[in-house]
Amino acid sequence: MAVGGTALYLYCVVRAARRPSLARVPAGLPGSSRAAAHKLPASLWLITAEVPLEIYGPEHIEARLRDLDWVSEAALAHEAVVEHFSRARGAVVVPMKLFTMFSSMDKAIANLAARKTAIERAMRHIAGSQEWGVRIMRRPVVPAPSPGKRSAPVSGAAFLASKKDARDALAKGRAASLAAADEAFTRLTRYAKDAQQRPRRQEPGTNPPILEAAFLVTAGSRGRFVAEAKRQAVLCASAGADLTLTGPWPAYNFIGATEESA
């Protein structure tokens, strides 16, 4: 993919008036060189590294992608570098997708130039904002204990009535938790510049999240957003669900289709 046995790895594109600081930047992907900042016009900087083809070349990485532990390690390393630059005051960071690589710096620059409009649009959208994540899980239902051998006999009608009551209570609990999740999303959206909600998954025999959402929140709305998330967590708890707030993160979910490798 590149002369010299390496490829150019792209972590993110940064808009900043000054060269982004490389002090204390995380190590980055396994086997990669330290991150570097390459200047482009219009106060843009490419955050890149050299990665060995013996690890990241097409014939090698395909097999590694089946190793979930290795992929997870690489993803965490990628995110750590992106987050480092997103913390710089005044910087706007467009993260690249994991394993975005080019055969040369010229190829990377040409590729980004072709996508200049999309990148500029993304930067305008996320400027001054951070991403927060919200996940709401329904609490597992603990089944009622079975009657002991010494319990009084239960008639067939009473047994069926008991089963119906249990099903009705379960359905009511599910409806309450779903309503609480929908209300939480609606309320939190009021303090966000943008919001995205993943479709609810239908997985028999599991307990999938009833809400997975990302919110783009401006610096001025951060305090109110976090306070509302805490309030919704209490309301969800009373409806039998647990709300988890994560962030702030770089705006991975709000940059549109800006990634492409070559």
N, C-alpha and C positions, 0 to 999 in steps of 0.2 A: 504493500500500500504506500510505502514511502521509501526513499533512498536512505541507506544507512541502517535499515532494520528497525526504524521507528515510524510511528504515525503521530500526527498532531491531534491532541485531545483538546476539545473545547468544553470548558466548564460553564461559562456564562459570558454575556456581553454587559459591560458596565458603562453607564454614562456618568462621568465625573469630571469636574474642572481640573483636578490634579491627578497625577498617576496614583492609582490605588495602592495603598500600603501593602507590602508583602511581608511585613514583620509579623511573626507568629502565625503565619498562614499554615493551616493543617497540611499534613504530608501528602494528602491526595490519594489517588488510586494505587493499589498495590503494584509495585514495580515502576511507577512513573517518576519522572523528574519533578523537581519542585515547581510550583505554579509560577508562571511569568505573566507580565502584563504587556500587551502589544498595542501601541497607540494607533488609532484610526482617526480620520477626520471627524469633525462635529463632536469633539470631547467624548468619543467612544473608545473603549478599551476591550481587547479580547483577553480573557483569562485562559491561558492554555498550559499544556504540559506535553512533554514527549513521552510516549508509551511504547514499550517494545512489541514488535510484531510477533515475537515468539509467544506472547501472552494474548495480545489483542488483535492479531491478524485474523482475517476471516476464517481460515482453516482451523485456528486454535480456539477462538472465542465461542464458536458455535457449540463446541463440546462443553466449555465452561459455563455456558448459560443454563445448562441442565443441573449445575451445582448451585442449589438455592443459597447455601451458606456463603459461597464465594460471591454470588451476585449481591446478596445482602451486604456483605462487607464493602463491595465496590460502591453500592448505592449510598451507604452511610458516609463513605469517604468523599464521594462526589458532593453530597449535600453539605458536608462540613466546610468544604472549600467555598461553595456558593454562599453559605450563610456568613462566612467570614467577611466577604465583600459586601453583603447586603447590610451589615451593621455599620458601615461607614456613613458618617453624616452627609446628607445631600446626595448620596449615590442612588442611582436607579439601576436595578439589576434584572436582566432577563435571563433566567436559568435555561440552560440547554438540557435536552433529554440525555439520560444516561447513555454512555458509549457513543456520543457524537464525535466522530473522528474524520480527519481529512488527510490526504496524502502530502500536503504541503501547506505552508502559510498562504501562498498565493491562491491555492484552491479555497481555503477557508475564507479569505477576503472576498474573492469573487462570488462565493456562495452567499455570503452575508449581504453583499452589495445587491444581489438579485432579490433578496428578501428585505431590502431596506425599508420599504413602505410598511410591511407587516411588523417589523421590529420597532419602528418609530411609533406605530399605532399602539403597540403593546406598552411601550415606555410611557406614553401619555396616559394610558389607562391606569397603570399601576404606580405612577409617581406619587410619592408621599404616603404610600399605603403598604400594609403588610397583610399576609394571609393568616387566618386563624381557622382551625378545624374543630368541628363539633361532631361527636359520635354519641348516639343514644342507644342503649341496649336495654331490652326488656329483661327484668330479673327472672331467672328460672323459677318455674312453679314447683314447689315442693309437694309431692303427692301426699295425701292424707294417709296415715298409717292404716294398714289392714286390720280388721277386727281380730282379736285373739281367739284362741280356741275356746276359752272360757266365757266369751261374750255371749250375751243373750241372743237367741236365734233371730234372724232378720227375715221378714217376709219378702217374697219376690217383688211385690209392689213397692215396698219400702226401699228395697235395694235399687230398683229402677229409678225411683224418685230421687234417691241420693245421687245416683250417677248423673241424672239430668241437672240437678242443682249444681253439681261440680262442673259440668260442661258449661252451664249458663254463667257461673262465676268466672270461669276461665275466659269465655268470650267477652264478658263485661270488662275483665281486667285488660285483655288485649285491646279492646276498643278505647279504654281510658288511656293506655300508654301511647297508642297511636295518635290520639287527639292531643295529648301533651306534647308529643314530638312535633306534630304539625304546628301547634301554637308556638313552640320554641323557635322553629325555623322562621315563622312569620314575624315574631317579635325581634329576633336578632337581625333579620334582614333590614329592619328600620334603621339600624345603626351601621349598616355596611354600604359601601359604594357599589358592590356587586356581590352576588351569592350564587353558588351552584350546589345542587342537591343530586346525589346519585340515586338512580332508580332503586327501589326496595327490591331486595333479592328474595326469591322464593326457593328455599332449600329445605325440603322435608327432613325432619329429624335433627335439625340444627336450630340455633338461636341467632340468626343473622341480625345485624344492626337494623333498627327501625328508622334511624336517620344517620346518614353520612353526608356532611355538608362542609363546604369551604366558603369562607367569607373574606372579602377584600375590605379591609377597614383602614380608614385614614388615621393619621396620628391624632387628629383632633377628636375623633370618635372612639378612640381606644378605651378610655376609662369607662364610658357609658356602655360600650359593647361588653366589656368584661363584667361589669356590674349586672347587666341584664342576663348574661350567661349564668352567673351565680344564682340569680333569682329563678331562672328557668330550671336550674338543677334541682332546686328545692321543690318546685312544682312537679317536675318529672318524678322525683323520689316519692312524692305522695301518690303518684299514679302507677307506681311499681316499675319505674325505669331509672336507669343511671345515665346522667349526662357527663361526658368527658370533654373538656376544653383543652386544645393543644395550640401551641404557637407562642409568639409569632414566628412565621416562616417566610422565606422568599415566596413570591406570588406564582408558584408553579401552575396553579389551576386557572390563571387569568391572563395568560400571555398569548393564547390562541396558537395557531399552527405556525410557529416560527422556527422549528427545528428541522434540520435536514443535513445528512452527512454525505460525503463524497470522497 
